[in-house]
Amino acid sequence: MSPRSRSRQFRQVLVGTLLAAAAAAAVPGAAQAASSVDPLLSPTTLVNGALSTVGGCQTPIREVILACTRLETLTTQSPVALVLNPIGTNIVVLGAGLFPNGAIRPVLESRLQATLVLAQQFPFTPIIVSGGVPQSGITEARAMREWLIARGIPAVRITEENTSRSTVENAQNTNAILAQRGATGAVVVTSPDHLQRAMVDFRVAVGGRIPIAGVVAP
């Protein structure tokens, strides 16, 4: 199956799930029953999932992306994309400036903690660590990879994107990796004050080819 066909199939499954959730919400007690079946789904993640696909965020038109992204609720919860398709979806954690000695700053450790939670919930989901700007010969991507490996994430799951110097470059360079491997979606993990802008940059970079979701670091 081609990447385009997989992406179309995923969107069809997601739309069906969202329609079922909407129908359940109309029946007293049905929504609670649905959430007990899959506690990773919630009204917030379902709405965000709808916006990231059929709601308008999956488009090549920047103005539409901006308007749609502003409607989403930033959350630490697992996106619908990961719940429904943990293999085709990729987790992408964005780097932040390292200390001069190459050590990780608290803001980046917070992003990595959020990534670790997702990685443990979805143990077969690929991870991309994105960030260049080396300090003492260590790129952000390398520092992030080593942090995750030290906490039990297999190295084979982690791909380094180690040349980016900005969020726009994070998006463009990561998009090349996603396209090459035929990913059906991506979940961007970063800080609360950074996520909305990052999702816009990633959505512009993929040009509507795949849905982009987001998770904020606590």
C-alpha positions in Angstrom: 0.0 0.0 0.0 1.4 3.4 -0.9 1.9 6.2 1.7 -0.9 8.2 0.1 -3.3 5.2 0.4 -2.2 4.5 4.0 -2.8 8.2 4.9 -6.3 8.1 3.2 -7.1 4.8 5.0 -6.1 6.3 8.4 -8.2 9.4 7.8 -11.2 7.2 7.0 -10.7 5.3 10.2 -10.3 8.5 12.2 -13.5 10.0 10.7 -15.4 6.9 11.6 -14.2 7.1 15.1 -15.1 10.7 15.5 -18.5 10.2 14.0 -19.1 7.3 16.5 -17.9 9.5 19.3 -20.3 12.2 18.3 -23.2 9.7 18.1 -22.2 8.4 21.6 -22.2 11.9 23.0 -25.8 12.3 22.0 -26.9 9.3 24.1 -26.8 9.7 27.9 -24.0 7.6 29.4 -22.7 6.4 26.0 -19.7 8.8 26.0 -18.6 7.6 29.4 -18.9 4.0 28.3 -16.8 4.7 25.2 -14.1 6.4 27.3 -14.0 3.4 29.6 -13.3 1.1 26.6 -10.3 3.3 25.6 -9.4 5.7 28.4 -6.8 7.3 26.1 -9.6 9.0 24.1 -11.3 12.1 25.6 -13.5 14.9 24.3 -10.4 17.1 24.0 -8.4 14.7 22.0 -11.3 13.8 19.8 -12.0 17.4 18.9 -8.3 18.0 18.3 -8.2 14.9 16.1 -11.1 16.2 14.1 -9.4 19.5 13.6 -6.1 18.0 12.6 -7.7 16.1 9.7 -11.3 16.9 8.5 -11.5 20.1 10.5 -9.2 21.9 8.2 -5.7 21.7 9.6 -4.6 19.1 7.0 -4.3 21.5 4.1 -1.5 23.2 2.0 -3.1 26.6 2.7 -1.2 28.5 5.4 -4.0 30.8 6.3 -6.4 27.9 6.9 -3.7 26.1 8.9 -3.3 29.2 11.1 -7.0 29.6 11.7 -7.6 25.9 12.4 -4.6 25.5 14.7 -5.8 28.4 16.9 -9.0 26.3 17.6 -7.1 23.4 19.1 -6.8 22.8 22.8 -3.1 22.3 23.9 -3.0 19.2 26.0 -0.6 16.6 27.5 -3.0 13.8 26.5 -2.2 11.3 23.8 -3.6 12.4 20.4 -6.1 10.2 18.5 -3.5 9.6 15.8 -1.4 7.6 18.3 -4.3 5.7 19.7 -5.6 4.6 16.3 -2.3 4.2 14.4 0.7 3.9 16.7 2.9 2.3 14.0 2.4 4.7 11.1 2.4 7.8 13.4 5.8 9.2 14.5 6.6 11.0 17.7 8.7 14.1 17.0 10.4 15.9 19.9 11.9 19.3 19.3 15.2 20.4 20.7 16.1 23.4 22.7 19.5 25.0 23.4 21.9 23.0 25.4 24.2 24.2 28.1 27.8 25.1 26.9 29.0 21.8 28.1 26.4 19.9 26.0 24.1 19.1 29.0 20.3 19.3 28.6 18.5 22.4 30.0 15.3 22.0 32.1 13.1 23.1 29.3 14.3 20.3 27.0 14.2 17.7 29.8 10.5 18.6 30.2 9.9 17.9 26.5 11.8 14.6 26.9 9.7 13.6 29.9 6.6 14.1 27.9 8.1 12.1 25.0 9.1 9.3 27.4 5.5 9.0 28.6 4.2 8.6 25.0 7.0 6.2 24.1 6.1 4.0 27.0 2.4 4.1 26.2 3.1 3.3 22.5 6.1 1.0 22.6 6.3 0.4 18.8 5.9 4.1 17.7 9.0 5.5 15.9 10.6 8.6 17.5 12.4 11.4 15.8 14.6 13.8 17.8 15.1 17.0 16.0 17.6 19.7 16.7 21.1 20.8 15.7 23.1 23.7 17.2 25.9 21.7 18.9 27.5 22.6 22.2 30.9 21.0 23.0 30.4 18.8 19.9 27.0 17.5 21.0 23.9 18.3 19.0 20.5 18.7 20.6 19.4 15.5 18.7 22.3 13.5 20.1 21.7 14.7 23.6 18.0 13.8 23.3 18.7 10.4 21.9 21.1 9.5 24.7 18.6 10.8 27.3 15.9 8.5 26.0 18.2 5.5 25.6 19.4 5.9 29.2 15.7 5.6 30.3 15.0 2.4 28.4 13.9 3.4 25.0 15.6 1.1 22.4 18.0 3.0 20.1 16.5 1.3 17.1 13.3 3.4 17.6 15.1 6.7 17.5 16.1 8.7 14.5 18.3 11.8 14.8 17.6 14.9 12.7 20.6 16.9 13.7 21.0 19.8 11.4 18.0 22.1 12.3 18.7 25.6 13.7 15.1 26.8 14.0 11.5 25.5 14.2 11.0 26.0 10.5 14.0 23.8 9.8 12.8 21.3 12.4 9.7 21.0 10.3 11.3 20.9 6.9 14.0 18.5 7.7 11.8 16.1 9.7 9.2 16.2 6.9 11.9 14.7 4.6 12.3 11.8 7.1 8.6 11.3 7.4 8.1 11.2 3.7 10.9 8.8 3.1 9.6 6.3 5.6 5.9 6.7 4.5 4.7 7.9 7.8 0.9 8.4 8.0 1.1 11.2 10.7 3.3 12.9 13.3 2.9 14.1 16.8 5.0 17.1 17.7 6.2 17.3 21.4 7.4 20.6 22.7 6.8 23.3 25.3 3.4 25.0 25.8 4.5 28.4 24.5 6.0 26.7 21.5 3.6 24.0 20.4 1.1 26.1 18.4 3.8 27.7 16.3 5.5 24.4 15.8 2.3 22.7 14.6 1.8 25.5 12.1 5.3 25.1 10.8 5.0 21.3 10.5 1.6 21.5 8.9 3.0 23.9 6.3 6.0 21.7 5.7 4.0 18.6 5.0 1.6 20.5 2.7 -1.5 18.6 3.8 0.1 15.2 3.0 -0.4 13.8 6.5 -2.1 15.0 9.7 0.0 16.7 12.4 -1.0 16.6 16.1 0.7 18.0 19.2 1.5 17.3 22.8 2.7 19.8 25.3 5.3 19.1 27.9 3.9 19.6 31.4 
